[in-house]
Amino acid sequence: MSFYDLDAESKLSRVEQLVAKDKDGVKQRERVSVHSPGPVSDRELLARSLEYPNKFTSQGGLNEELFQDAFTHGASAQRIIHGWDNQASDVDSRFEARAKARREGTDGRDPDPNNLYIGTFHMTAAELRACKLDGDTLPRVRVYDAGENASDVLHAEIIVDSSDLKRHQRKELRVRLMTLAQRRGLFVSSHLSVEDIDRAKGTQCELHTPSK
């Protein structure tokens, strides 16, 4: 049975169920399938996608919702184990295909024609795992191998154990994760049109544009 096999009848969120199955976070050291390269090491770089409009404020800038799904369902990321220059095209294509499916509603949800894949933020697994609130020593932020399928072997999942945190503490942790992501700047999608580049500029991050 996979770590990701959950109780469909449970009223707990997906993240709450995963945390309950791994209270100490030790399953971060496990390989999820024969397809994956193994557990996510601290030194690994991960790419997390940025999409418009659900991760933006009404004024056009970023909000702390960038990592909201890490608290509820699980935040997807791509493991950059071969270097960004070697993987940028594949990662961009994967995230753009996901955004296109959301625009068209072919992902099982209602069509969201305004959905745009803007680019990626990069951070190491160690930086994510070390992200904590002041005075808190618990391993809140976990990074798991999620390469269950042969078609997505470098899939990783970020989840946050916030079960005993107050509302303002969860918000603060989301802000800290967002700030961590912003530090290296935004790696702009090669699929982003010239007309939509202002969406990337609105993040007020340093922009890394794709090489031609």
LINGI-V879142 format. One record per backbone hydrogen bond with DSSP energy under -1.0 kcal/mol. NH is the residue of the N-H (numbers start at 1). CO is the residue of the C=O. Records with the same first field share a line. If there is no record, write none. Layout:
NH->CO + CO
This chain:
5->2
10->7
15->72
17->13
18->14
19->15
20->16
21->17
25->22
28->25
29->26
30->27
44->41
46->123
47->78
48->121
50->119
52->116
55->51
56->53
57->61
60->57
63->55
66->63
67->64
68->65
70->67
71->68
73->69
74->69
75->158
77->156
78->47
79->154
80->45
81->79
87->83
88->84
91->87
92->88
93->89
94->90
95->91
96->92
97->93
98->94
99->95
100->96
101->97
102->98
103->99
104->100
105->101
106->101
112->102
115->112
116->52
118->50
119->50
120->187
121->48
123->46
125->44
126->42
128->124
129->125
130->126
131->128
136->133
140->138
142->159
144->157
146->155
148->146
152->149
155->152
156->77
157->144
158->75
159->142
160->70
161->140
162->160
165->162
170->166
171->167
172->168
173->169
174->170
175->171
176->172
177->173
178->174
179->175
180->176
181->177
182->178
183->179
185->182
186->206
187->120
188->208
189->118
192->189
197->194
199->196
201->197
202->198
203->200
204->201
208->186
